[in-house]
Amino acid sequence: MSASAELWLLMLGCAGATYLWRGLGVLLSGRLEPRSALFEWISCVAYALVAGLIARIIVVPSGLLAQTGMMERLLACAVAYAAYRLSRGNMFIGLLGGVLFFAGIIYLRGAIH
C-alpha cells in the first residue's frame, strides 16, 4: 500500500470514529439526564483534569515556558484571576488579562537583560 493510500485510510478512519461518537450523541441525547450523578461526576473529573494540567504547566513547565520564572507564571495567574473576578466572571477577559500581563513581563525581562 502506498503512503498516500495509507494517509487516506487513516483520515477516513479518524473521520469515521469522530462521526460515530457524534451520531451516538445525537441518538442518545434525548434519553440522558444532564443533572444526574453520573454527569456531575464526569464534570468533576473534567475540572480536575484541567486543574491538574494548569498546575503542571505552572510548576513543571516544558519548552519555552520552562525558560520563564515561577514568579512570572504565578503573577500572570493572579492577574488572570483578578481580571476574571473584576469582569464578573468573563473567562475571555480573564484569559486576555493573564496572557497580556505574561507577555508584558517577558518583554520587559528581555529588554532589561
Backbone as CSV, one residue per row, in Angstrom:
resi,resn,N_x,N_y,N_z,CA_x,CA_y,CA_z,C_x,C_y,C_z
1,MET,0.843,-1.169,0.000,0.000,0.000,0.000,0.894,1.240,0.000
2,SER,0.528,2.226,-0.797,1.346,3.435,-0.892,1.118,4.336,0.314
3,ALA,2.042,5.260,0.494,1.944,6.191,1.618,0.693,7.062,1.487
4,SER,0.362,7.434,0.257,-0.822,8.257,0.034,-2.097,7.491,0.406
5,ALA,-2.156,6.227,0.028,-3.322,5.412,0.359,-3.430,5.201,1.872
6,GLU,-2.297,5.032,2.541,-2.312,4.869,3.995,-2.823,6.131,4.684
7,LEU,-2.414,7.292,4.177,-2.888,8.552,4.761,-4.390,8.716,4.569
8,TRP,-4.896,8.370,3.378,-6.337,8.457,3.137,-7.098,7.489,4.041
9,LEU,-6.567,6.296,4.198,-7.212,5.309,5.064,-7.221,5.792,6.516
10,LEU,-6.130,6.378,6.954,-6.050,6.923,8.301,-7.050,8.063,8.485
11,MET,-7.137,8.942,7.505,-8.065,10.059,7.583,-9.517,9.571,7.615
12,LEU,-9.845,8.583,6.806,-11.203,8.023,6.808,-11.517,7.347,8.140
13,GLY,-10.550,6.650,8.697,-10.749,6.010,9.997,-10.994,7.026,11.102
14,CYS,-10.213,8.105,11.093,-10.397,9.160,12.098,-11.747,9.840,11.939
15,ALA,-12.125,10.127,10.709,-13.429,10.757,10.467,-14.551,9.817,10.899
16,GLY,-14.421,8.538,10.581,-15.447,7.570,10.979,-15.602,7.489,12.481
17,ALA,-14.495,7.461,13.194,-14.555,7.396,14.657,-15.189,8.660,15.224
18,THR,-14.832,9.809,14.669,-15.396,11.073,15.147,-16.907,11.118,14.924
19,TYR,-17.334,10.790,13.712,-18.760,10.884,13.400,-19.573,9.780,14.054
20,LEU,-18.964,8.650,14.372,-19.661,7.602,15.100,-20.074,8.112,16.475
21,TRP,-19.134,8.733,17.201,-19.449,9.242,18.537,-20.416,10.407,18.489
22,ARG,-20.291,11.246,17.478,-21.243,12.354,17.335,-22.642,11.817,17.046
23,GLY,-22.726,10.827,16.188,-24.023,10.225,15.873,-24.651,9.576,17.090
24,LEU,-23.852,8.845,17.862,-24.371,8.245,19.084,-24.835,9.312,20.070
25,GLY,-24.119,10.409,20.126,-24.528,11.512,20.997,-25.872,12.080,20.595
26,VAL,-26.093,12.227,19.301,-27.381,12.732,18.816,-28.491,11.739,19.136
27,LEU,-28.242,10.456,18.911,-29.262,9.445,19.179,-29.610,9.334,20.663
28,LEU,-28.622,9.466,21.533,-28.841,9.268,22.958,-29.159,10.556,23.720
29,SER,-29.027,11.700,23.087,-29.162,12.963,23.813,-30.537,13.149,24.438
30,GLY,-31.561,12.639,23.840,-32.905,12.788,24.392,-33.141,11.923,25.618
31,ARG,-32.353,10.881,25.791,-32.546,9.944,26.896,-31.642,10.211,28.097
32,LEU,-30.711,11.135,27.946,-29.758,11.399,29.023,-30.247,12.523,29.924
33,GLU,-29.996,12.387,31.194,-30.351,13.416,32.176,-29.080,14.169,32.578
34,PRO,-28.919,15.418,32.126,-27.672,16.145,32.408,-27.452,16.469,33.875
35,ARG,-28.468,16.400,34.710,-28.320,16.693,36.137,-28.114,15.431,36.971
36,SER,-27.846,14.316,36.319,-27.686,13.056,37.044,-26.331,13.003,37.759
37,ALA,-26.210,12.064,38.676,-24.965,11.893,39.432,-23.807,11.543,38.501
38,LEU,-24.075,10.764,37.450,-23.021,10.390,36.502,-22.435,11.623,35.821
39,PHE,-23.297,12.523,35.365,-22.797,13.716,34.689,-22.123,14.673,35.655
40,GLU,-22.570,14.727,36.885,-21.872,15.539,37.875,-20.468,14.987,38.118
41,TRP,-20.345,13.670,38.171,-19.035,13.045,38.352,-18.137,13.343,37.152
42,ILE,-18.683,13.216,35.945,-17.916,13.500,34.730,-17.445,14.956,34.732
43,SER,-18.308,15.863,35.156,-17.946,17.277,35.235,-16.813,17.491,36.235
44,CYS,-16.890,16.839,37.392,-15.828,16.964,38.400,-14.504,16.422,37.879
45,VAL,-14.545,15.307,37.183,-13.319,14.729,36.618,-12.728,15.668,35.570
46,ALA,-13.586,16.260,34.744,-13.096,17.189,33.716,-12.421,18.393,34.358
47,TYR,-13.047,18.964,35.393,-12.440,20.098,36.083,-11.124,19.707,36.743
48,ALA,-11.072,18.514,37.315,-9.842,18.049,37.960,-8.717,17.884,36.943
49,LEU,-9.040,17.380,35.755,-8.022,17.226,34.711,-7.485,18.586,34.260
50,VAL,-8.375,19.547,34.087,-7.942,20.887,33.683,-7.092,21.520,34.780
51,ALA,-7.515,21.390,36.037,-6.741,21.948,37.153,-5.366,21.291,37.245
52,GLY,-5.306,19.987,37.052,-4.027,19.291,37.084,-3.105,19.737,35.965
53,LEU,-3.668,19.932,34.789,-2.867,20.392,33.658,-2.329,21.797,33.907
54,ILE,-3.169,22.669,34.420,-2.731,24.035,34.710,-1.647,24.026,35.780
55,ALA,-1.838,23.228,36.818,-0.825,23.143,37.882,0.495,22.627,37.325
56,ARG,0.433,21.641,36.453,1.664,21.106,35.855,2.363,22.156,34.999
57,ILE,1.589,22.909,34.238,2.174,23.952,33.389,2.848,25.018,34.246
58,ILE,2.266,25.332,35.390,2.838,26.367,36.247,4.059,25.844,37.006
59,VAL,3.940,24.652,37.579,5.000,24.136,38.456,6.129,23.472,37.677
60,VAL,5.800,22.691,36.660,6.817,21.953,35.888,6.612,22.236,34.394
61,PRO,6.919,23.456,33.953,6.687,23.787,32.551,7.687,23.092,31.625
62,SER,7.327,23.026,30.368,8.238,22.451,29.381,8.370,23.421,28.209
63,GLY,9.356,23.171,27.373,9.561,24.017,26.207,10.001,25.420,26.577
64,LEU,9.524,26.394,25.823,9.901,27.781,26.061,9.399,28.293,27.408
65,LEU,8.282,27.763,27.866,7.747,28.197,29.156,8.688,27.858,30.303
66,ALA,9.503,26.825,30.121,10.469,26.447,31.160,11.555,27.504,31.348
67,GLN,11.693,28.389,30.382,12.703,29.441,30.483,12.202,30.656,31.261
68,THR,10.947,30.608,31.682,10.395,31.703,32.471,10.459,31.350,33.944
69,GLY,10.376,32.357,34.784,10.459,32.138,36.222,9.113,31.754,36.818
70,MET,9.174,31.042,37.923,7.960,30.632,38.630,7.155,31.859,39.052
71,MET,7.827,32.890,39.533,7.120,34.087,39.981,6.379,34.747,38.826
72,GLU,6.969,34.768,37.635,6.301,35.346,36.469,5.024,34.582,36.151
73,ARG,5.095,33.265,36.201,3.918,32.439,35.904,2.838,32.618,36.965
74,LEU,3.245,32.674,38.232,2.271,32.840,39.312,1.623,34.229,39.270
75,LEU,2.405,35.255,38.978,1.841,36.603,38.858,0.837,36.687,37.716
76,ALA,1.151,36.049,36.588,0.229,36.044,35.455,-1.076,35.341,35.833
77,CYS,-0.989,34.281,36.600,-2.198,33.590,37.069,-3.014,34.486,37.989
78,ALA,-2.340,35.197,38.875,-3.034,36.096,39.796,-3.733,37.224,39.033
79,VAL,-3.058,37.783,38.039,-3.658,38.850,37.230,-4.840,38.295,36.435
80,ALA,-4.702,37.101,35.893,-5.809,36.492,35.151,-7.018,36.287,36.054
81,TYR,-6.783,35.813,37.262,-7.888,35.596,38.201,-8.531,36.924,38.601
82,ALA,-7.711,37.938,38.855,-8.247,39.255,39.214,-9.083,39.836,38.065
83,ALA,-8.586,39.705,36.835,-9.330,40.206,35.679,-10.645,39.444,35.516
84,TYR,-10.610,38.156,35.747,-11.814,37.326,35.679,-12.844,37.791,36.705
85,ARG,-12.398,38.007,37.947,-13.325,38.421,39.008,-13.843,39.841,38.762
86,LEU,-12.952,40.746,38.348,-13.357,42.131,38.109,-14.316,42.265,36.921
87,SER,-14.234,41.339,35.985,-15.129,41.376,34.817,-16.399,40.559,35.058
88,ARG,-16.654,40.227,36.313,-17.854,39.480,36.726,-17.941,38.105,36.066
89,GLY,-16.808,37.434,36.020,-16.787,36.057,35.542,-16.640,35.889,34.044
90,ASN,-16.131,36.899,33.356,-15.904,36.790,31.918,-14.578,36.058,31.687
91,MET,-14.667,34.824,31.211,-13.485,33.980,31.017,-12.522,34.587,29.993
92,PHE,-13.067,35.188,28.935,-12.218,35.771,27.901,-11.385,36.914,28.463
93,ILE,-12.003,37.780,29.256,-11.277,38.911,29.843,-10.192,38.404,30.794
94,GLY,-10.511,37.393,31.580,-9.513,36.826,32.485,-8.329,36.254,31.735
95,LEU,-8.610,35.480,30.705,-7.549,34.884,29.904,-6.720,35.960,29.205
96,LEU,-7.393,36.923,28.632,-6.688,38.001,27.934,-5.803,38.796,28.892
97,GLY,-6.332,39.082,30.080,-5.542,39.819,31.067,-4.290,39.059,31.473
98,GLY,-4.422,37.764,31.730,-3.270,36.953,32.113,-2.242,36.841,31.000
99,VAL,-2.706,36.626,29.781,-1.786,36.480,28.643,-1.050,37.787,28.375
100,LEU,-1.785,38.899,28.378,-1.130,40.192,28.117,-0.139,40.547,29.214
101,PHE,-0.496,40.277,30.461,0.426,40.549,31.557,1.683,39.690,31.427
102,PHE,1.499,38.405,31.138,2.637,37.499,30.996,3.529,37.929,29.837
103,ALA,2.905,38.275,28.710,3.688,38.726,27.550,4.445,40.003,27.883
104,GLY,3.824,40.909,28.638,4.490,42.148,29.035,5.682,41.885,29.950
105,ILE,5.517,40.978,30.905,6.630,40.643,31.792,7.802,40.051,30.996
106,ILE,7.496,39.153,30.091,8.553,38.502,29.287,9.228,39.552,28.406
107,TYR,8.451,40.453,27.842,9.035,41.509,27.008,9.958,42.413,27.820
108,LEU,9.482,42.828,28.997,10.310,43.690,29.846,11.557,42.979,30.334
109,ARG,11.418,41.705,30.667,12.586,40.944,31.103,13.636,40.869,29.985
110,GLY,13.175,40.670,28.753,14.097,40.639,27.619,14.734,41.987,27.367
111,ALA,13.982,43.067,27.600,14.522,44.403,27.388,15.508,44.781,28.484
112,ILE,15.281,44.257,29.688,16.163,44.579,30.812,17.458,43.777,30.728
113,HIS,17.368,42.485,30.408,18.561,41.631,30.365,19.326,41.869,29.130
